[in-house]
Amino acid sequence: MFESLKKYSLSLISILFLAILLTACASEPEESSSSSNGGDETAGGKELVISTASDAISLDPAGANDVPSFDVQNNIFERLVSYDQNMELQPGLAESWEQIDETTWEFKLREDVTFHDGSEFNAEAVKANIERINDPEVAAPAAYLLDMINEVVVVDDYTVQFKTEFPYSGLPSNLSHSVSGMISPEQIREDYAAMGEGESVGSVINANPIGTGFLKFEEWQPGQLIRLVKNEDYWGEPAKIESVTFKVVPEDLTRIAELETGDTHISNPLSSSDVSQIESKENLSVLQQGSLALDYVGFNTSKEPFNDQLVRQAITMAIDKDQIINGIYEGYAQVAEGPLPPNVYGYDENVEGLSRDQGKAKELLAEAGYQDGFTTTLMTNDTRERMDIATNIQSQLAEIGITVEIEVLEWGAYIEKLDAGEQEMFILGWSNSTAHADNTFYPLFHSDNLGASGNTVFFENSELDTLIEEARQAQDEAEQLELYKQAEEMLVDLAPMAYLTHKDYLLGVRDEVKGLTMYPSKLLNLKEVSIEE
């Protein structure tokens, strides 16, 4: 899932600033805030204020496939299955589950849950949600996680079965993903009715999302803030805070300034270069979380010259990843050998990436017919670290004769272009939110998922498709792990992307915030958060 944040359209000042920034290859962002309101007046009370780099794309679980959207949704909607800090599966809205046969999973549901609109959570609600996710008309970007379900059977009010097209052992893990957030069936019906009248998918849900979570939706001012309030009728232990405001503050230094003054409680994200500043303040601290993330340079393999494996290998071998880790991430990352991060099921420490070798890179370019190099565009969104990586890669590729022009876009426009295949090279990341190899290989590299579902490198390889499909269906663990190893080795060689780093996630936090944790998937866990003055 995309791990950066959607930013609202840049002002003229911001655009001019970015032009100056790229010309000078500097890394400091504008210090003035682009968002003047956001609940600051309540930051000292029971309201938690989180400054984020930008807005969510959608509040409909079926309408997005990015972390910033899911970070808000995670508090409104709950899934049948959840996971803990170690990414181990735990009961959620389902109390238990078992595999009845190779293609049937049965889930026993909680009997004491209601949606925010008062309607009952039951097996019919689950059926309505899963069928909506898999509805082609809805076209959920993350439907690939559940598209193997071809029938939802209501056994009784609180028992539901999923019939799958093929044996799939990872279904419980996939049901912990944010796309599986349970929406009020009444609202699902209203949304379909609105679609029938010409409204866009999710229009009703985005206006007032209704789930079963410990927080309820109150307000969304696009480009400025999203505010959630405590669900007083929550079925479990209630939230400790009265409300949470996700406040849009695009500039890194402005988020830090507001954190220091107490206008906000949490700065998300925190750039590695700002850690020392936070650590020097008595009332602030840094929350560091190891991740399941991959940062990469993607190649649009449907366009020349990136349809040539030799060119992709050459670029990969020309990049010094240690420069990025030490010079930009200040050590808060490790080298990515392939697409799978450590601690993801299917990762094999014996898989070796393409080693840096500029001489070999030049040889490969010459073999591909580009002995004099070529000119290309590297696209990125407008976070400071991403722009720094872009200028670093621009410099490194110049050493092998490739001229790189950098194009910087705000998050929403950036994702639209990537999904449409307008990019040549681009910088992006993927957070594996189920800790399972299938949630990297299938969305990012299978030819069924070109574009919005994840495969924005537009890579199509029938041999790799078959390997991924066999791994998805394997019931024997040893066989499955061997298939995943083969897939990763193939992806290292085919190089549809240059795998850069697995970075740690960083937050700036005020000391009065207690109980905050962050999952390795990058989502914030706000359930136990309190504010102690």
LUMVEX-379701 format. One record per residue (C-alpha): x, y, z; residue number from 1. Coordinates in steps of 0.2 Angstrom, whole numbers, plus 5000, padded with zeros to 4 digits. Each point is the difference from the previous one (the first is absolute). Example, Ala and Ser with C-alpha at 12.3 -4.5 7.8 and 13.67 -1.06 7.14 Angstrom:
<recs>
     c1     c2     c3   seq
   5062   4978   5039     1
   5006   5017   4997     2
</recs>
This chain:
<recs>
     c1     c2     c3   seq
   5000   5000   5000     1
   5007   5018   4995     2
   5008   5007   5016     3
   5001   5018   4997     4
   4987   5013   5003     5
   4989   5009   4987     6
   5003   5019   5000     7
   4988   5013   4994     8
   5004   5010   4985     9
   5016   5011   5002    10
   4998   5018   5002    11
   5010   5012   4988    12
   5012   5003   5013    13
   5003   4982   5003    14
   5002   4997   4981    15
   5013   5013   4999    16
   5009   4994   5015    17
   5001   4982   4993    18
   5007   5007   4984    19
   5013   5009   5010    20
   5003   4984   5010    21
   5003   4989   4985    22
   5011   5012   4992    23
   5011   5002   5015    24
   4999   4981   5005    25
   4996   5006   5018    26
   4990   4990   5012    27
   4991   5012   5012    28
   4982   5003   4998    29
   4990   5016   5001    30
   4998   5005   5018    31
   4983   5009   4999    32
   4985   4989   5003    33
   4988   4997   4986    34
   4986   4996   5012    35
   4994   5013   5012    36
   4986   4991   5009    37
   4999   4983   5007    38
   4994   4999   5017    39
   5015   5008   5009    40
   4988   5008   5013    41
   4997   4983   5007    42
   5017   4992   4999    43
   5003   5002   5019    44
   4984   4991   5005    45
   4993   4982   4997    46
   5002   5003   4981    47
   5015   4992   4992    48
   5006   5010   4985    49
   5011   4991   4987    50
   5009   5011   4987    51
   5002   4990   4984    52
   5009   5004   4984    53
   4983   5000   4990    54
   4982   4995   4999    55
   4992   4982   4997    56
   4995   4995   4983    57
   4984   4991   5006    58
   4991   4996   5016    59
   4992   4985   4991    60
   5010   4984   5003    61
   4997   4995   4983    62
   5005   5016   4993    63
   5018   5001   5003    64
   5016   4990   5001    65
   5011   5012   5010    66
   5006   5002   5018    67
   4994   5017   5003    68
   4982   4996   4996    69
   5001   4984   5010    70
   5008   5009   5015    71
   4983   5009   5002    72
   4989   4986   4995    73
   5008   4988   5013    74
   4992   5009   5014    75
   4982   5001   4992    76
   4999   4982   4993    77
   5005   4983   5007    78
   5004   4984   4991    79
   4996   4982   5004    80
   5018   4997   5004    81
   5013   5012   5008    82
   5018   4999   5003    83
   5011   5005   5015    84
   5017   5009   5001    85
   5009   4984   4994    86
   4988   4999   4985    87
   4993   4984   5007    88
   4981   4997   4996    89
   4988   5003   5014    90
   4981   5000   5001    91
   4991   5015   4994    92
   4981   5000   4996    93
   5002   4982   4998    94
   5003   4990   5016    95
   5008   4985   4991    96
   5002   4992   4983    97
   5005   4983   4993    98
   5003   4992   4983    99
   4986   4988   4997   100
   5008   4993   4984   101
   5013   5006   4987   102
   4988   5013   4993   103
   4988   5004   5015   104
   5004   5011   5014   105
   4987   5003   5015   106
   5000   5015   5011   107
   4990   5001   5017   108
   4995   5019   5002   109
   4998   5010   5016   110
   4982   5002   5005   111
   5001   5016   5010   112
   5005   5013   4986   113
   4990   5014   4992   114
   5005   5012   4987   115
   5001   5019   5004   116
   4983   5002   4992   117
   4993   4987   5012   118
   4998   4986   4988   119
   5005   4983   5004   120
   5016   4992   4995   121
   4997   4982   4995   122
   5004   4987   4986   123
   4988   5009   4988   124
   5011   5016   5002   125
   5016   4990   4997   126
   4992   4993   4984   127
   4995   5018   4994   128
   5018   5006   5003   129
   5009   4986   4992   130
   4989   5000   4985   131
   5002   5019   4998   132
   5019   4999   5001   133
   5000   4987   4986   134
   4987   5009   4989   135
   5008   5005   4984   136
   4989   5016   4999   137
   5008   5005   5017   138
   5018   4996   4994   139
   5008   5000   5016   140
   5019   5003   4997   141
   5004   4987   5014   142
   4987   4987   4994   143
   5014   4989   4995   144
   5001   4995   5019   145
   4983   4992   5000   146
   4996   4996   4981   147
   5003   4982   5003   148
   4984   4999   5010   149
   4986   4995   4988   150
   4986   4997   5012   151
   4995   5007   5017   152
   4988   4988   5010   153
   4990   5006   5015   154
   4999   4985   5011   155
   4991   5008   5014   156
   4999   5018   5007   157
   5018   4999   5007   158
   5008   4987   4989   159
   5006   5003   4982   160
   5010   4990   4988   161
   5011   5005   4986   162
   5002   4989   4985   163
   5016   5003   4990   164
   5003   4997   4982   165
   5016   4990   5005   166
   5009   4995   5016   167
   5006   5015   5008   168
   5008   4999   5017   169
   5003   5019   5002   170
   4981   5005   5001   171
   5000   5004   5019   172
   5015   5011   4997   173
   4992   5009   4986   174
   4985   5003   5010   175
   5010   5011   5012   176
   5004   5012   4986   177
   4991   5017   5000   178
   4990   4997   4984   179
   4991   4987   5011   180
   4993   5013   5011   181
   4982   4997   5004   182
   4988   5014   4994   183
   4982   5001   5006   184
   4989   4990   4988   185
   4987   5014   5000   186
   5013   5012   4994   187
   5006   4987   4986   188
   4982   5000   4994   189
   4999   5019   5000   190
   5017   5001   4990   191
   4994   4988   4987   192
   4984   5010   4998   193
   5010   5016   4998   194
   5011   4991   4987   195
   4984   4996   4991   196
   4996   5018   4999   197
   5017   5004   4992   198
   5010   5004   5016   199
   5018   4993   5001   200
   5004   4984   5010   201
   5002   5004   5019   202
   4992   5017   4999   203
   4988   4996   5014   204
   5013   4991   5011   205
   5013   5014   4997   206
   4987   5013   5006   207
   4997   4991   5017   208
   5009   4983   5002   209
   4991   4988   5012   210
   5009   4986   5008   211
   5001   4991   5016   212
   5017   5008   5007   213
   5004   5008   5016   214
   5000   5017   4991   215
   4986   5008   4989   216
   5001   5012   4986   217
   4996   5018   5003   218
   5007   5011   4987   219
   5011   5001   4984   220
   5007   5016   4994   221
   5009   4994   4984   222
   5018   5006   5000   223
   4999   5006   5018   224
   4994   4987   5013   225
   4990   4985   5004   226
   4992   4999   5017   227
   4994   4984   5009   228
   4991   4999   5017   229
   4999   4987   5013   230
   4987   4986   4997   231
   4990   5000   5017   232
   4991   4984   4995   233
   5016   4990   4995   234
   4998   4981   5004   235
   5017   4999   5007   236
   5011   5010   5012   237
   4997   5018   4995   238
   5013   5012   4993   239
   5009   5011   5013   240
   5000   5015   4990   241
   4984   5011   4996   242
   5005   5003   4982   243
   5014   5000   4987   244
   5004   5012   4987   245
   5011   4996   4985   246
   5007   5017   4995   247
   5008   5003   4983   248
   5017   5008   5001   249
   5010   4996   4985   250
   5017   5008   5005   251
   5011   4991   5011   252
   5007   5015   5010   253
   4983   5007   5003   254
   4994   4983   5007   255
   5015   5000   5012   256
   4997   5018   5005   257
   4981   4996   5004   258
   5006   4985   5010   259
   5012   5011   5010   260
   4987   5013   5004   261
   4987   4987   5005   262
   4988   5004   4985   263
   5001   4982   4996   264
   5005   4984   5009   265
   5007   4989   4987   266
   5010   5004   4984   267
   4997   4987   4987   268
   5012   4996   4992   269
   5016   5006   5007   270
   5015   5002   4988   271
   5016   4991   5005   272
   5009   5017   4999   273
   4989   5007   5013   274
   5002   4987   5014   275
   5014   5009   5009   276
   4990   5016   5001   277
   4986   4990   5008   278
   5011   4991   5012   279
   5008   5016   5006   280
   4983   5006   5007   281
   4995   4995   5017   282
   4982   4999   4997   283
   5001   4990   4983   284
   5006   4982   4995   285
   5002   4990   4985   286
   4990   4984   4997   287
   5009   4988   4989   288
   4992   4985   4993   289
   5008   4986   4989   290
   4990   4998   4984   291
   4993   4988   4987   292
   5004   5013   4987   293
   5009   5001   4983   294
   5006   5016   4992   295
   5004   4998   4982   296
   5003   5008   4983   297
   4987   4993   4988   298
   5002   4999   4981   299
   4985   5001   4989   300
   5005   4983   4991   301
   4987   5004   4986   302
   5010   5015   4994   303
   5017   5000   4991   304
   5014   4999   5006   305
   4993   4992   5016   306
   4992   4985   4990   307
   5019   4995   4999   308
   5005   4989   5015   309
   5019   5005   4997   310
   4995   5019   5002   311
   4991   4996   5016   312
   5014   4990   5007   313
   5013   5013   4995   314
   4990   5014   5010   315
   4999   4988   5015   316
   5018   4997   5000   317
   5004   5018   4998   318
   4991   5005   5016   319
   5010   5001   5016   320
   4987   4996   5013   321
   5012   5003   5015   322
   5000   5019   4994   323
   4981   5000   5002   324
   5000   4991   5017   325
   5014   5010   5008   326
   4998   5017   4991   327
   4981   5001   5000   328
   4993   4988   5012   329
   5014   5003   5013   330
   5002   4981   5003   331
   4981   4997   5003   332
   4999   4987   4986   333
   5008   4984   4993   334
   5005   4995   4983   335
   4986   4991   4990   336
   5007   4985   4990   337
   4983   4997   4992   338
   4982   5005   5003   339
   4996   4990   5016   340
   5005   5008   5017   341
   5006   4990   5014   342
   4987   4994   5012   343
   4987   4997   4985   344
   4995   4982   4998   345
   5009   4993   4985   346
   5016   5011   5002   347
   5016   4990   4997   348
   5017   5008   5007   349
   5009   4990   4986   350
   4993   5010   4986   351
   5014   5012   4993   352
   4996   5016   4991   353
   5009   5008   4985   354
   5017   5007   5007   355
   5005   5018   4996   356
   5012   5000   4986   357
   5001   5015   4989   358
   5012   4992   4988   359
   4988   4986   4997   360
   4985   5012   4999   361
   5009   5009   4985   362
   5003   4983   4992   363
   4981   4996   5001   364
   4995   5016   4993   365
   5011   4998   4985   366
   4994   4983   4997   367
   4982   5006   5000   368
   5005   5013   4987   369
   5002   5015   5012   370
   5019   5002   5001   371
   4997   5019   4999   372
   4987   4999   5014   373
   4982   5008   4998   374
   4989   5013   5008   375
   4985   4996   5011   376
   4989   5007   5013   377
   5000   4994   5018   378
   4983   5004   5009   379
   4997   5002   5019   380
   4988   5007   5012   381
   5005   5015   5010   382
   5007   4994   5016   383
   5017   5006   5005   384
   5008   4983   5001   385
   4993   4994   4984   386
   5006   5016   4991   387
   5017   4997   5008   388
   5000   4982   4994   389
   4995   5007   4982   390
   5015   5012   4999   391
   5012   4987   5007   392
   4995   4987   4987   393
   5000   5014   4987   394
   5019   5003   5004   395
   5004   4982   5001   396
   4992   4995   4983   397
   5009   5015   4992   398
   5016   4990   5003   399
   4995   4987   4988   400
   4994   5012   4987   401
   4981   5001   5004   402
   4993   5017   5001   403
   4986   5001   5013   404
   4987   5014   5001   405
   4990   5000   5016   406
   4981   5003   5000   407
   4992   5004   5017   408
   4981   4998   5003   409
   4989   5001   5015   410
   4994   4983   5006   411
   4983   4999   4992   412
   5006   5005   4983   413
   5015   4989   5002   414
   4989   4984   5003   415
   4988   5004   4986   416
   5015   5001   4987   417
   5008   4984   5007   418
   4983   4991   4999   419
   4998   5006   4982   420
   5018   4994   4995   421
   5006   5018   4995   422
   5016   4998   5010   423
   5017   4994   4993   424
   5010   4998   5016   425
   4993   5004   5017   426
   5003   4999   5019   427
   4988   4991   5011   428
   4998   4988   5015   429
   4989   4986   5005   430
   4995   4995   5017   431
   4996   4981   5002   432
   4985   5002   5012   433
   4997   4981   5001   434
   5018   4995   5003   435
   4998   4987   4987   436
   5010   4998   4983   437
   4984   4999   4990   438
   4996   5018   5005   439
   5016   5005   4991   440
   5001   4988   4985   441
   4982   5000   4994   442
   4995   5018   5001   443
   5017   5007   4994   444
   5006   4988   4987   445
   4985   4989   4994   446
   4993   5006   4983   447
   4982   4999   5006   448
   5004   5016   5011   449
   5007   5013   4988   450
   4997   5017   5006   451
   4990   5005   5015   452
   5001   4983   5008   453
   5018   5001   5002   454
   5010   4995   4985   455
   5005   5018   4995   456
   5015   4993   4991   457
   4988   4992   4988   458
   5010   4984   5000   459
   4994   4985   4991   460
   5008   4983   5000   461
   4991   4984   4998   462
   5013   4990   5009   463
   5000   5011   5015   464
   4981   5000   5000   465
   4999   4981   5001   466
   5013   5000   5014   467
   4990   5012   5010   468
   4984   4991   4997   469
   5008   4983   5005   470
   5006   5008   5016   471
   4983   5008   5004   472
   4992   4983   4999   473
   5013   4989   5008   474
   4994   4991   5016   475
   5017   4993   5005   476
   5011   5014   5009   477
   5017   4993   4994   478
   4994   5000   4982   479
   4992   5017   5002   480
   5016   5008   5007   481
   5010   4992   4986   482
   4989   5008   4987   483
   5001   5017   5008   484
   5019   4998   5000   485
   5000   4996   4981   486
   4988   5015   4997   487
   5012   5012   5010   488
   5015   4994   4991   489
   4991   5002   4983   490
   4995   5018   5005   491
   5018   5004   5005   492
   5006   4995   4982   493
   4985   5007   4990   494
   5002   5017   5010   495
   4983   5008   4997   496
   5005   5012   5014   497
   5016   5004   5009   498
   4997   4994   5017   499
   5008   5014   5011   500
   4997   4998   5019   501
   4989   4994   5014   502
   4999   5015   5011   503
   4994   5003   5018   504
   4984   5010   5003   505
   5003   5016   5011   506
   4988   5011   5010   507
   5003   5016   5010   508
   4989   4998   5016   509
   4997   5012   5015   510
   5003   4992   5017   511
   4982   5003   5006   512
   4995   4987   4987   513
   4999   4983   5008   514
   4996   4983   4994   515
   5004   5003   4981   516
   5007   4986   4990   517
   5003   4998   4981   518
   4997   4984   4991   519
   5014   4994   4988   520
   4987   5003   4986   521
   5002   5018   5004   522
   4982   5002   5007   523
   4999   5009   5017   524
   4992   4991   5014   525
   4990   5013   5009   526
   4989   4989   5011   527
   5010   5002   5016   528
   5005   5018   4997   529
   4997   5012   5014   530
   5006   5018   5003   531
   5008   5004   5017   532
   5003   5018   5004   533
</recs>
